[in-house]
Amino acid sequence: MKFLKHILIMGALLLSVSAVSAQMKIGYVNSQDLLADLPEVKQAQANLKSLEQQLQKKGQGMVEALQKKYAQLQQKEQQGMLAPKEVETQAAKLKQEEQKLGQFQQQMQEQLLKKQQELMEPVINKIKAAIAEVAKENGYTYILDNSAGMVLYGEPSYDVSAMVKAKLK
């Protein structure tokens, strides 16, 4: 009797699992391809490149000014124009400027990353909205991102990238 109960329970579980999986519809997209095709991404990349060039130019100016100060200090020291104590004092000031330069470079990287996130957020939200629309209109339960390596194999008929691209236009 117990054996019969277990078989009935297992059978019911198997039927419910197969019924749930039959209701699921899964598709996939390649988000990197979607991003590459959008003009907003190209504009964001151009803006980032411009900002990066401005910051690098400023940083290069700081480096050149620091190098000039080091050269002047070295020249004054070789000519005997400065006492050893004064050389140490000025060298310490230059070390502080060198540290400030390092901080500037770190802030530059942080600023570029923040700007990239700021520029890309609306684009990514636009893509997510288009994916959600395609999923709802076509009855998909899940849409995975193939560019992230999450889909090792996908039947080409489940690739919804073309439908999402159409929504983005």
Secondary structure, 3 states (H helix, E strand, C coil): CHHHHHHHHHHHHHHHHHHHHHHCCEEEECHHHHHHHCHHHHHHHHHHHHHHHHHHHHHHHHHHHHHHHHHHHHHHHHCCCCCHHHHHHHHHHHHHHHHHHHHHHHHHHHHHHHHHHHHHHHHHHHHHHHHHHHHHHHCCCEEEEHHHCCCCCCCHHHECHHHHHHHHC
